[in-house]
Amino acid sequence: MHALWQRLPLIARAVIAGLIVLVAGAGPWSILAGWNLRVFSTVPWSIVPMAVYLWLFWKYVGGAGWPDATADTRRTSLRANPVAADVWPMAIVAGLIGLAALMPLLGIMSRLAPLPAESQPIEVPPGISSTTVFLMLVMASIVAGVVEEAAFRGYMQTPIERRHGVVVAILVNGTLFGLAHFSHHPAAVLAMLPFYIGVAAVYGGLAWATDSILPGLVLHATGDVFSLTRLWITGRPEWQLTTTAPPPLLWETGVDAAFVRSLLVFVALAAATSWAYWALGRATRATSLQAVR
């Protein structure tokens, strides 16, 4: 079995490993949350067993437990390396600039192809309090941040990045990241793919610049709290910025001022993100050198 695994191309091994981590981490929450909505639904009891499982999951994918022979590989693949205290603020600011660049990107995408008007709604059985729903959404966001960063930016991106470079790694994990969100908009998977590759570039770029998935994990979980709460309250996903009618497509109007403005803002924010990640990488390497000395 080991010999067969080693014969697979590195990218195939990284993709398979990342998908296994994704299913192993997120699957139990799907089951527990579903039970919670049917049994004692007024109390968010599923949070407690999921928190315990998530801690055990994190320890295992980070190298703890049997078998000892894979401990170093699991720890390296997870890439949950400590981030210096003075680098953390830079990482968060750089990541926020990157996330801001996604807004004009969505504006550009909405002019090139119709984006889905709605996402899979958050259906809540009657009688469940808002507090219970919100706490379960927070837990879902933490699970998504931990598991998806471990799977996509850790196990999937790390080996590909080291062999083929960060651009190839982000394209691979971003494409799989987008396909993993198929259920959110099954009729518009390809139309939404640039958005998810952009998200992967933000989180994957942070992992590359800091040599750690931890800053991306924090931003991912925090962002999901906002986007899931917004979806629950308004019924609108993160890519549906307003309640107004979708903008006209570019081939119907030609290049206009609104499209040029979105393009210029996107280019400026993307350039600012690239510079911030470059500076972040230099700060990370300088901190590592000081630690060695």
KEPAFI-378239 format. One record per residue: residue number from 0; residue in three letters; chain; x, z, y of N, C-alpha, C, CB in turn. Coordinates in steps of 0.02 Angstrom, whole numbers. Each point is the difference from the previous one (the first is absolute). Glycine has a CB too. Layout:
! KEPAFI-378239
num, residuo, cadena, npx, npz, npy, capx, capz, capy, cpx, cpz, cpy, cbpx, cbpz, cbpy
NUM, ala, A, X, Z, Y, X, Z, Y, X, Z, Y, X, Z, Y
...
END
This chain:
! KEPAFI-378239
num, residuo, cadena, npx, npz, npy, capx, capz, capy, cpx, cpz, cpy, cbpx, cbpz, cbpy
0, met, A, 42, 0, -61, -42, 0, 61, 43, 0, 63, -90, 61, -63
1, his, A, 143, -19, 62, 44, 3, 58, 35, -67, 11, 18, 122, -20
2, ala, A, 3, -154, -35, 34, -65, 6, -47, -53, 27, 74, 30, -96
3, leu, A, -138, -28, 75, -49, -47, 26, -12, 10, 74, -54, -4, -112
4, trp, A, 51, 67, 133, -9, 17, 71, 58, -26, 42, -66, 103, -33
5, gln, A, 127, -95, 8, 59, -22, 37, 4, -76, 6, 58, 102, -39
6, arg, A, -91, -139, -7, 1, -72, 3, -45, -28, 56, 24, -2, -122
7, leu, A, -71, 43, 144, -45, -23, 53, 39, -6, 66, -99, 55, -57
8, pro, A, 81, -104, 99, 31, -4, 67, -11, 64, 39, -17, -124, 0
9, leu, A, 65, 140, 43, -4, 64, 37, -65, 5, 40, 124, 2, 7
10, ile, A, -145, -56, 25, -61, 2, 39, -60, 16, -44, 49, -82, 81
11, ala, A, -52, 53, -141, -55, 14, -46, 0, 74, -20, 4, -119, -42
12, arg, A, 55, 146, 28, 5, 71, -19, -23, 45, 57, 94, -28, -78
13, ala, A, -73, 11, 139, -19, 41, 57, -75, -2, 12, 112, -22, 51
14, val, A, -142, -37, -57, -72, -7, 10, -38, 39, -53, 17, -113, 51
15, ile, A, 2, 107, -114, -34, 36, -54, 7, 75, 10, 21, -96, -79
16, ala, A, 39, 119, 95, 11, 72, 10, -43, 26, 58, 117, -12, -45
17, gly, A, -119, -26, 100, -39, 20, 57, -75, 4, -16, 86, -51, 74
18, leu, A, -111, 3, -112, -71, 0, -18, -17, 58, -47, -3, -124, 15
19, ile, A, 49, 140, -60, -11, 58, -45, -5, 64, 41, 61, -59, -93
20, val, A, -14, 66, 141, -1, 60, 44, -66, 2, 40, 127, -2, 8
21, leu, A, -149, -56, 16, -62, -3, 39, -60, 24, -41, 47, -95, 66
22, val, A, -54, 68, -126, -57, 19, -43, 4, 73, -21, -7, -119, -41
23, ala, A, 67, 141, 22, 8, 69, -22, -14, 50, 56, 84, -39, -82
24, gly, A, -68, 20, 144, -11, 46, 56, -71, -1, 27, 117, -15, 27
25, ala, A, -146, -45, -21, -66, -6, 33, -57, 7, -49, 52, -72, 85
26, gly, A, -41, 55, -149, -55, 2, -48, -35, 67, -6, 61, -86, -61
27, pro, A, -24, 141, 54, -34, 65, -6, -45, 17, 60, 96, 37, -69
28, trp, A, -75, -57, 129, -42, 16, 58, -66, -39, -3, 103, 22, 68
29, ser, A, -101, -84, -90, -62, -38, -7, -48, 35, -47, 63, -106, 22
30, ile, A, -37, 133, -77, -42, 35, -49, -26, 65, 29, 66, -52, -93
31, leu, A, -21, 93, 121, -20, 65, 27, -49, -7, 58, 111, 46, -35
32, ala, A, -98, -92, 80, -45, -9, 57, -69, -23, -23, 97, -27, 73
33, gly, A, -98, -18, -124, -64, -21, -27, -39, 57, -31, 50, -112, -20
34, trp, A, -16, 155, -17, -34, 59, -29, -24, 46, 55, 72, -8, -102
35, asn, A, -31, 17, 154, -18, 45, 54, -65, -21, 34, 121, 24, 17
36, leu, A, -131, -89, -12, -61, -25, 33, -62, 8, -44, 71, -81, 64
37, arg, A, -61, 97, -129, -57, 9, -45, -10, 73, -22, 20, -116, -39
38, val, A, 34, 154, 38, -3, 69, -24, 23, 48, 55, 21, -39, -119
39, phe, A, -63, 87, 137, 14, 46, 55, 23, -39, 62, 31, 90, -83
40, ser, A, -70, -139, 101, 20, -46, 53, 3, 31, 69, -50, -89, -67
41, thr, A, 23, 149, 75, 2, 32, 66, 67, 33, 13, -123, 18, -7
42, val, A, 165, -12, -45, 66, 33, 7, 54, -51, -18, -50, 115, -28
43, pro, A, 102, -123, 69, 54, -48, -14, 50, 27, -51, -14, -46, 116
44, trp, A, -11, 66, -176, 42, 33, -50, 55, -46, -27, -98, 71, -30
45, ser, A, 87, -138, 34, 49, -46, -28, 68, 2, 35, -95, -73, -32
46, ile, A, 96, 101, 93, 62, 3, 38, 52, 44, -36, -65, -17, 107
47, val, A, 43, 72, -136, 47, 48, -31, 36, -30, -61, -72, 94, 41
48, pro, A, 35, -120, -92, 37, -29, -57, 41, -61, 20, -90, 42, -75
49, met, A, 66, -81, 125, 38, -58, 20, 64, 20, 35, -106, -65, 10
50, ala, A, 104, 118, 30, 60, 24, 34, 53, 21, -51, -69, 37, 98
51, val, A, 46, -3, -151, 46, 21, -53, 29, -61, -36, -64, 107, -15
52, tyr, A, 20, -155, -2, 24, -60, -34, 48, -39, 44, -107, -6, -64
53, leu, A, 91, 0, 129, 42, -39, 45, 70, 31, 6, -102, -37, 63
54, trp, A, 105, 103, -63, 65, 34, 3, 40, -15, -63, -50, 91, 72
55, leu, A, 17, -86, -131, 35, -15, -63, 21, -73, -3, -67, 89, -57
56, phe, A, 24, -134, 81, 15, -71, 3, 62, -12, 43, -121, -28, -16
57, trp, A, 123, 58, 75, 55, -8, 47, 65, 25, -31, -79, 11, 97
58, lys, A, 76, 47, -130, 60, 27, -31, 25, -47, -55, -39, 116, 26
59, tyr, A, -7, -143, -66, 21, -42, -56, 30, -66, 24, -89, 52, -70
60, val, A, 54, -87, 115, 27, -64, 22, 64, 9, 41, -116, -47, 1
61, gly, A, 128, 109, 22, 61, 15, 36, 57, 22, -45, -70, 29, 95
62, gly, A, 59, -29, -161, 55, 13, -46, -6, 62, -43, 67, -56, 81
63, ala, A, -118, 97, -70, -8, 61, -40, -32, -17, -68, -10, 69, 105
64, gly, A, 21, -25, -154, -34, -7, -63, 35, -47, -49, -104, 22, 61
65, trp, A, 72, -29, -119, 27, -40, -55, -17, -74, 11, -11, 98, -79
66, pro, A, 53, -145, 59, 66, 11, -32, 55, 7, 52, -39, -64, -100
67, asp, A, 89, 103, 84, 56, 10, 45, 38, -65, 13, 10, 117, -41
68, ala, A, -12, -163, -7, 39, -62, 7, -25, -43, 57, 22, 3, -122
69, thr, A, -85, 5, 143, -27, -41, 54, -4, 37, 66, -64, -63, -84
70, ala, A, 87, 126, 85, -8, 41, 60, 33, -31, 62, -4, 100, -73
71, asp, A, 67, -123, 66, 35, -29, 57, -35, -64, 23, 108, 49, -41
72, thr, A, -131, -90, -6, -34, -62, 18, -64, 14, 37, 50, -56, -100
73, arg, A, -88, 105, 77, -63, 18, 33, 13, 27, 70, -52, 24, -110
74, arg, A, 102, 18, 117, 16, 28, 66, 22, -54, 48, 32, 108, -54
75, thr, A, 10, -153, 31, 23, -55, 43, -56, -47, 18, 112, 8, -52
76, ser, A, -155, -23, 3, -55, -47, 12, -50, 28, 50, 15, -44, -115
77, leu, A, -29, 109, 112, -49, 29, 47, 26, -4, 72, -40, 77, -91
78, arg, A, 104, -66, 100, 31, -4, 66, -29, 50, 50, 21, -121, -22
79, ala, A, -36, 181, -3, -26, 52, 44, 58, 42, 26, -110, 3, -63
80, asn, A, 157, -37, 94, 60, 34, 25, -16, 41, 62, 71, -92, -47
81, pro, A, -38, 149, 57, -11, 39, 61, 18, -39, 62, 22, 104, -64
82, val, A, -59, -93, 117, 13, -33, 65, 22, 53, 49, -86, -91, -23
83, ala, A, 140, 79, 58, 27, 49, 48, -51, 16, 54, 116, -43, -22
84, ala, A, -114, 105, 45, -50, 23, 49, 1, -42, 63, 12, 115, -46
85, asp, A, 47, -136, 68, 3, -39, 62, -20, -73, -10, 90, 76, 40
86, val, A, -95, -98, -103, -21, -68, -14, -76, -5, -7, 109, -21, -58
87, trp, A, -141, 75, 38, -73, -1, -11, -39, -25, 61, 15, 94, -79
88, pro, A, -3, -67, 140, -39, -24, 57, 10, -75, 13, 8, 113, 50
89, met, A, 54, -136, -58, 14, -72, 9, -39, -41, -51, 114, 27, 46
90, ala, A, -117, -3, -108, -34, -36, -53, -74, -5, 13, 87, 38, -81
91, ile, A, -117, 17, 104, -72, 0, 13, -16, -47, 58, -9, 118, -42
92, val, A, 48, -115, 96, -12, -44, 57, 9, -73, -20, 39, 91, 78
93, ala, A, 14, -106, -115, 11, -69, -22, -57, -25, -44, 123, 19, 5
94, gly, A, -147, 24, -50, -57, -19, -42, -64, -11, 39, 53, 63, -92
95, leu, A, -64, -23, 144, -60, -8, 42, 3, -66, 39, -9, 125, 10
96, ile, A, 68, -144, 12, 7, -65, 34, -17, -55, -49, 90, 46, 77
97, gly, A, -66, -40, -139, -16, -50, -51, -74, -3, -14, 112, 18, -50
98, leu, A, -145, 39, 44, -72, 0, -12, -38, -30, 59, 13, 101, -73
99, ala, A, 12, -89, 133, -32, -30, 59, 4, -76, -2, 29, 102, 66
100, ala, A, 25, -129, -95, 7, -72, -4, -53, -31, -46, 122, 13, 20
101, leu, A, -151, 26, -64, -51, -26, -45, -65, -18, 37, 50, 68, -92
102, met, A, -62, -36, 149, -62, -14, 36, -1, -71, 28, -7, 121, 30
103, pro, A, 57, -143, 8, 0, -71, 21, 6, -48, -59, 50, 35, 108
104, leu, A, -18, -14, -163, 3, -42, -59, -71, -13, -26, 114, 45, -29
105, leu, A, -155, 6, 28, -70, -9, -21, -37, -47, 47, 1, 115, -51
106, gly, A, 15, -109, 117, -31, -45, 48, 19, -73, -14, 1, 92, 84
107, ile, A, 62, -103, -102, 23, -68, -16, -34, -24, -64, 111, 22, 55
108, met, A, -113, 21, -106, -30, -19, -63, -74, -17, 7, 82, 73, -58
109, ser, A, -117, -36, 101, -72, -11, 9, -15, -68, 32, -16, 123, 10
110, arg, A, 67, -152, 23, -9, -66, 31, 18, -57, -48, 24, 52, 112
111, leu, A, 13, -35, -165, 23, -51, -47, -46, -6, -61, 116, 22, 38
112, ala, A, -148, 32, -57, -46, -1, -58, -50, 57, 9, 89, -50, -76
113, pro, A, -150, 41, 51, -49, 54, 6, 22, 61, -41, -92, -85, 16
114, leu, A, 93, 143, 16, 15, 62, -34, -64, 30, -27, 101, 19, 73
115, pro, A, -97, 20, -127, -62, 30, -27, -35, 43, 51, 51, -2, -113
116, ala, A, -116, -5, 117, -39, 37, 50, -7, 73, -18, -62, -104, 27
117, glu, A, 71, 121, -91, -8, 69, -20, 44, 14, -60, -118, 2, 43
118, ser, A, 128, 62, -58, 39, 20, -57, -46, 37, -48, 105, 8, 69
119, gln, A, -77, 10, -127, -38, 39, -47, -21, 65, 33, 61, -51, -99
120, pro, A, -127, 64, 106, -21, 60, 37, 15, 64, -37, -90, -68, 52
121, ile, A, 94, 123, -15, 7, 66, -30, -70, 27, -11, 113, 21, 56
122, glu, A, -134, -22, -118, -68, 22, -17, 2, 74, -19, -31, -116, -39
123, val, A, -10, 155, 74, -2, 72, -10, -70, 19, -24, 88, 20, 89
124, pro, A, -94, 13, -147, -65, 23, -24, -32, 48, 50, 38, -15, -118
125, pro, A, -105, 16, 121, -33, 46, 47, 14, 73, -18, -90, -86, 18
126, gly, A, 91, 127, 34, 9, 72, -10, 72, 24, 6, -97, -6, -72
127, ile, A, 145, -40, 78, 70, 20, 7, 16, 10, 74, 31, -63, -105
128, ser, A, -1, 119, 121, 15, 15, 70, 56, -44, 26, -37, 118, -19
129, ser, A, 37, -124, 85, 52, -40, 33, 69, 30, -12, -82, -36, 87
130, thr, A, 85, 103, -91, 64, 33, -12, 28, -19, -68, -36, 95, 73
131, thr, A, -7, -95, -124, 22, -19, -67, 25, -71, -2, -83, 80, -48
132, val, A, 45, -126, 80, 20, -70, 2, 67, -8, 34, -120, -35, 1
133, phe, A, 129, 68, 56, 62, -7, 38, 59, 27, -40, -64, 9, 107
134, leu, A, 56, 48, -140, 55, 28, -39, 19, -46, -58, -37, 116, 31
135, met, A, -12, -147, -61, 15, -47, -55, 34, -63, 27, -99, 45, -64
136, leu, A, 80, -67, 124, 34, -57, 31, 73, 17, 16, -110, -40, 47
137, val, A, 121, 101, -24, 69, 21, 14, 41, 0, -65, -39, 71, 97
138, met, A, 9, -45, -151, 36, 0, -64, 13, -71, -24, -53, 109, -29
139, ala, A, 3, -153, 37, 9, -71, -19, 57, -31, 40, -122, -8, -29
140, ser, A, 128, 26, 93, 53, -27, 42, 69, 24, -22, -81, -6, 95
141, ile, A, 85, 70, -113, 63, 28, -24, 20, -34, -65, -24, 110, 56
142, val, A, -24, -118, -101, 14, -34, -64, 25, -71, 13, -89, 69, -58
143, ala, A, 55, -105, 103, 21, -69, 16, 70, -1, 29, -119, -31, 19
144, gly, A, 133, 76, 28, 67, 1, 30, 54, 15, -50, -52, 37, 105
145, val, A, 42, 14, -146, 51, 19, -49, 8, -53, -54, -26, 120, 22
146, val, A, -29, -139, -52, 3, -45, -58, 21, -71, 20, -89, 70, -55
147, glu, A, 59, -97, 108, 15, -69, 18, 71, -7, 27, -120, -18, 25
148, glu, A, 144, 68, 12, 70, -4, 22, 48, 7, -59, -34, 46, 113
149, ala, A, 18, 0, -159, 42, 7, -59, 1, -64, -41, -26, 122, -3
150, ala, A, -32, -154, -4, -5, -60, -43, 29, -61, 34, -102, 48, -52
151, phe, A, 80, -62, 114, 18, -63, 33, 67, 3, 36, -121, -24, 12
152, arg, A, 131, 75, 29, 62, 4, 38, 56, 37, -37, -69, -3, 103
153, gly, A, 50, 39, -156, 50, 33, -41, 18, -42, -60, -43, 109, 38
154, tyr, A, 5, -101, -91, 16, -32, -64, 2, -76, 4, -51, 97, -57
155, met, A, 10, -127, 98, -2, -73, 3, 53, -27, 49, -122, 3, -30
156, gln, A, 125, 24, 89, 45, -28, 51, 73, 16, -12, -94, 10, 80
157, thr, A, 108, 52, -100, 70, 22, -3, 45, -45, -42, -42, 115, 14
158, pro, A, 26, -129, -77, 46, -43, -39, 3, -72, 25, -23, 72, -98
159, ile, A, -33, -98, 121, 0, -69, 26, 42, -4, 63, -114, -21, -50
160, glu, A, 107, 70, 94, 38, 1, 63, 75, 1, -14, -95, 59, 56
161, arg, A, 116, -19, -105, 71, 6, -13, 29, -62, -32, -17, 123, -12
162, arg, A, -24, -161, -23, 25, -61, -32, -11, -62, 45, -23, 52, -112
163, his, A, -34, -57, 144, -19, -62, 35, -9, 9, 75, -54, -36, -104
164, gly, A, 60, 96, 130, -7, 10, 72, -69, 25, 19, 84, -88, 18
165, val, A, -89, 116, 43, -62, 33, 20, -56, -50, 13, 69, 91, 50
166, val, A, -54, -152, -27, -53, -48, 14, -36, -20, -63, 65, -43, 98
167, val, A, -28, 27, -151, -32, -18, -64, -38, 59, -27, 92, -83, -24
168, ala, A, -64, 143, 29, -33, 60, -26, -67, 12, 35, 112, 49, -27
169, ile, A, -113, -58, 93, -62, 11, 37, -52, -54, -16, 66, 55, 92
170, leu, A, -44, -116, -99, -47, -54, -18, -32, 12, -68, 67, -80, 69
171, val, A, -27, 104, -117, -26, 13, -67, -48, 59, 1, 105, -46, -50
172, asn, A, -82, 103, 77, -43, 59, -2, -59, -7, 47, 99, 70, -30
173, gly, A, -91, -108, 85, -56, -11, 45, -54, -43, -31, 78, 10, 95
174, thr, A, -58, -61, -133, -49, -42, -34, -38, 40, -53, 73, -100, 19
175, leu, A, -37, 139, -58, -34, 42, -50, -43, 54, 33, 95, -21, -80
176, phe, A, -71, 47, 136, -38, 50, 39, -67, -30, 23, 108, 55, 38
177, gly, A, -106, -118, -15, -61, -32, 21, -48, -13, -58, 64, -52, 93
178, leu, A, -36, 28, -149, -42, -14, -59, -31, 65, -27, 72, -100, -27
179, ala, A, -37, 156, 34, -26, 64, -23, -61, 22, 39, 115, 31, -35
180, his, A, -125, -59, 95, -58, 16, 41, -56, -52, -9, 76, 56, 83
181, phe, A, -75, -91, -140, -49, -52, -14, -72, 25, 7, 82, -52, -78
182, ser, A, -95, 113, 54, -69, 26, 1, -27, 11, 70, 23, 53, -110
183, his, A, 22, -47, 159, -22, 12, 69, -32, -62, 31, 91, 84, 12
184, his, A, -70, -143, -35, -26, -63, 28, 13, -55, -50, 20, 39, 120
185, pro, A, -56, -40, -176, 14, -47, -54, -6, -73, 20, -40, 85, -77
186, ala, A, 1, -100, 128, -9, -71, 20, 52, -23, 50, -121, 13, -21
187, ala, A, 165, 32, 43, 48, -19, 53, 70, 28, -14, -94, -2, 82
188, val, A, 114, 1, -146, 65, 28, -18, 57, -38, 34, -47, 36, -110
189, leu, A, 46, -102, 106, 54, -40, 30, -1, 4, 76, -4, -77, -99
190, ala, A, -55, 78, 129, -4, 4, 73, 29, 66, 26, -102, -72, -4
191, met, A, 96, 126, -36, 25, 65, 22, 72, 13, -20, -116, 41, -7
192, leu, A, 145, -85, -33, 68, 12, -26, 52, 9, 55, -32, -66, -100
193, pro, A, 32, 25, 154, 50, 12, 53, -3, 70, 30, -5, -121, 25
194, phe, A, -55, 149, -21, -7, 67, 27, 34, 51, -45, -108, -32, 53
195, tyr, A, 97, 27, -118, 30, 48, -46, 76, -10, -6, -108, 4, -63
196, ile, A, 131, -66, 68, 72, -10, 2, 29, 30, 64, -12, -107, -68
197, gly, A, -26, 103, 123, 22, 33, 62, 3, 75, -8, -50, -93, 65
198, val, A, 0, 123, -98, 1, 72, -13, 60, 17, -43, -125, 5, 8
199, ala, A, 138, -46, -60, 58, 12, -44, 65, -5, 39, -65, -44, -97
200, ala, A, 67, -1, 146, 61, -7, 41, 12, 63, 42, -17, -124, 4
201, val, A, -37, 154, 21, 7, 62, 39, 27, 56, -44, -94, -36, 76
202, tyr, A, 60, 49, -132, 20, 56, -43, 65, -16, -38, -120, 33, -11
203, gly, A, 126, -96, -12, 61, -20, -36, 60, -1, 46, -70, -66, -78
204, gly, A, 60, 44, 140, 55, 1, 49, 23, 71, 14, -45, -104, 50
205, leu, A, -2, 151, -47, 19, 70, 10, 41, 26, -59, -103, 18, 69
206, ala, A, 81, -36, -130, 37, 21, -60, 71, -28, 1, -107, 6, -65
207, trp, A, 114, -68, 86, 66, -31, 4, 43, 33, 54, -50, -108, -39
208, ala, A, 21, 120, 98, 38, 27, 56, 21, 73, -12, -61, -78, 76
209, thr, A, 19, 118, -108, 15, 71, -11, 25, 14, -70, -86, 27, 85
210, asp, A, 85, -78, -129, 16, 10, -71, -44, 54, -30, 118, -37, 21
211, ser, A, -182, 37, -1, -47, 51, -25, -71, -25, 11, 82, 93, 24
212, ile, A, -127, -77, -72, -71, -17, 8, -38, 54, 38, 6, -66, -106
213, leu, A, 27, 121, 123, -36, 57, 29, -32, -15, 68, 79, 73, -62
214, pro, A, -44, -104, 111, -34, -15, 63, -60, -46, -9, 109, 16, 58
215, gly, A, -101, -68, -100, -56, -45, -13, -58, 36, -33, 80, -94, -9
216, leu, A, -64, 141, -36, -52, 39, -34, -41, 40, 51, 73, 7, -104
217, val, A, -39, 25, 150, -36, 39, 51, -45, -44, 43, 95, 82, 2
218, leu, A, -68, -138, 21, -40, -46, 40, -57, -30, -40, 101, -26, 68
219, his, A, -89, 9, -130, -51, -31, -43, -58, 48, -10, 88, -69, -58
220, ala, A, -73, 131, 38, -53, 48, -13, -39, 17, 64, 69, 48, -93
221, thr, A, -33, -40, 149, -34, 16, 63, -43, -58, 23, 95, 75, 32
222, gly, A, -69, -136, -38, -39, -59, 19, -62, -9, -43, 104, -53, 39
223, asp, A, -98, 70, -103, -58, -7, -44, -54, 51, 17, 75, -43, -90
224, val, A, -55, 103, 112, -51, 49, 22, -41, -31, 56, 74, 97, -32
225, phe, A, -40, -128, 80, -35, -32, 56, -44, -58, -23, 93, 34, 75
226, ser, A, -64, -80, -115, -37, -60, -18, -59, 15, -48, 106, -66, 15
227, leu, A, -96, 113, -62, -54, 17, -46, -56, 37, 37, 82, 5, -95
228, thr, A, -63, 40, 140, -52, 35, 39, -38, -49, 44, 70, 104, 0
229, arg, A, -35, -151, 29, -33, -51, 42, -47, -43, -43, 100, -2, 77
230, leu, A, -78, -17, -137, -42, -39, -44, -62, 39, -20, 101, -60, -43
231, trp, A, -94, 124, 30, -56, 42, -20, -51, 7, 58, 76, 63, -79
232, ile, A, -50, -53, 139, -45, 13, 57, -31, -65, 27, 69, 100, 29
233, thr, A, -28, -152, -22, -23, -62, 33, -17, -56, -48, 68, 33, 96
234, gly, A, -41, -29, -158, -10, -55, -47, 47, -58, 12, -117, 34, -9
235, arg, A, 166, -25, 56, 45, -54, 17, 71, 15, -26, -69, -27, 102
236, pro, A, 100, -19, -138, 69, 10, -23, 49, -8, 57, -32, -41, -113
237, glu, A, 96, 53, 99, 51, -1, 53, 9, -68, 31, 56, 93, -58
238, trp, A, -70, -147, 21, 10, -67, 28, -59, -23, 42, 72, -26, -98
239, gln, A, -128, 61, 96, -57, -18, 42, 3, 45, 61, -72, -37, -100
240, leu, A, 104, 12, 152, 17, 42, 57, -60, 17, 44, 112, -50, -2
241, thr, A, -161, 5, 6, -57, 11, 44, -64, -20, -37, 70, -21, 103
242, thr, A, -126, 37, -71, -66, -18, -29, -24, -68, 26, -27, 121, -10
243, thr, A, 66, -153, 52, -20, -64, 27, 5, -54, -53, 37, 35, 115
244, ala, A, -65, -92, -101, 2, -56, -46, 72, -23, -10, -116, -36, 34
245, pro, A, 133, 9, -94, 68, -24, -12, 19, -53, 52, -13, 24, -122
246, pro, A, 76, -25, 143, 22, -50, 49, -3, -70, -30, 74, 86, 56
247, pro, A, -80, -137, -14, 0, -69, -26, 68, -18, -30, -85, -32, 85
248, leu, A, 84, -10, -136, 62, -21, -32, 39, -46, 45, -54, 12, -112
249, leu, A, 119, -13, 102, 45, -36, 45, -15, -75, 2, 86, 87, -22
250, trp, A, -103, -116, -36, -13, -72, 0, -66, -19, 32, 67, -7, -103
251, glu, A, -108, 58, 120, -62, -13, 35, 11, 1, 76, -64, 50, -96
252, thr, A, 111, -10, 119, 10, 9, 72, 67, -29, 24, -70, 102, -7
253, gly, A, 117, -112, -39, 67, -17, 21, 37, 63, 21, -38, -113, 37
254, val, A, 102, 105, -21, 40, 58, 20, -23, 22, 69, 99, -39, -68
255, asp, A, -122, 101, 73, -25, 26, 63, 41, 61, 21, -116, -43, -26
256, ala, A, 98, 72, 84, 38, 55, 28, -2, 62, -45, -23, -44, 114
257, ala, A, -34, 57, -146, -6, 58, -42, 46, -4, -61, -119, 13, 37
258, phe, A, 124, -73, -66, 44, -8, -58, 73, 6, 21, -85, -74, -55
259, val, A, 104, 44, 110, 69, 5, 24, 17, 72, 16, -7, -116, 47
260, arg, A, -40, 152, -18, 13, 71, 16, 12, 40, -63, -72, -10, 103
261, ser, A, 30, 1, -154, 10, 35, -64, 67, -18, -30, -124, 1, -18
262, leu, A, 143, -64, 22, 63, -23, -29, 59, 32, 35, -54, -108, -32
263, leu, A, 52, 109, 99, 55, 28, 38, 7, 75, -11, -17, -88, 86
264, val, A, -40, 123, -89, 2, 73, -12, 27, 14, -70, -97, 17, 78
265, phe, A, 76, -57, -127, 25, 9, -68, 75, -11, -3, -111, -36, -45
266, val, A, 135, -18, 75, 72, -15, -1, 39, 56, 34, -25, -123, 1
267, ala, A, 0, 148, 55, 35, 53, 36, 3, 64, -42, -38, -50, 109
268, leu, A, -19, 69, -140, -1, 61, -40, 40, -8, -64, -112, 27, 48
269, ala, A, 110, -87, -78, 41, -12, -60, 74, 5, 16, -91, -74, -47
270, ala, A, 110, 46, 105, 70, 4, 21, 20, 72, 14, -8, -116, 48
271, ala, A, -37, 154, -16, 14, 70, 14, 7, 40, -65, -62, -9, 109
272, thr, A, 20, -7, -158, 4, 33, -65, 66, -15, -35, -124, -5, -10
273, ser, A, 144, -59, 12, 64, -19, -32, 58, 36, 32, -48, -112, -27
274, trp, A, 48, 116, 93, 54, 36, 35, -1, 74, -17, -4, -83, 93
275, ala, A, -56, 113, -95, -6, 71, -16, 24, 14, -71, -97, 9, 79
276, tyr, A, 82, -53, -126, 22, 10, -69, 76, -8, -5, -111, -41, -42
277, trp, A, 138, -6, 80, 73, -9, 0, 34, 63, 27, -14, -125, 16
278, ala, A, -12, 152, 39, 28, 61, 29, -10, 59, -47, -22, -43, 116
279, leu, A, -34, 44, -150, -14, 53, -48, 49, -3, -58, -122, -1, 33
280, gly, A, 136, -59, -57, 48, -8, -54, 69, 24, 21, -65, -96, -43
281, arg, A, 86, 81, 103, 65, 23, 25, 2, 76, 4, 14, -107, 65
282, ala, A, -69, 137, -41, -2, 73, 6, 2, 32, -70, -65, -10, 107
283, thr, A, 31, -21, -154, -1, 27, -69, 70, -3, -30, -119, -36, -14
284, arg, A, 153, -20, 22, 67, -7, -28, 50, 48, 34, -25, -121, -27
285, ala, A, 17, 130, 92, 44, 46, 36, -10, 71, -24, -1, -76, 100
286, thr, A, -62, 95, -111, -14, 67, -25, 28, 9, -69, -103, 4, 70
287, ser, A, 98, -55, -112, 27, 5, -68, 76, 8, 1, -96, -70, -42
288, leu, A, 129, 33, 86, 73, 6, 5, 21, 70, 23, 7, -124, 26
289, gln, A, -44, 152, 21, 15, 68, 24, -9, 51, -56, -35, -32, 115
290, ala, A, -17, 21, -158, -12, 45, -55, 56, -2, -51, -122, -14, 18
291, val, A, 150, -46, -29, 55, -8, -48, 63, 34, 25, -49, -109, -39
292, arg, A, 60, 103, 105, 60, 32, 29, -6, 76, 1, 19, -101, 70
END
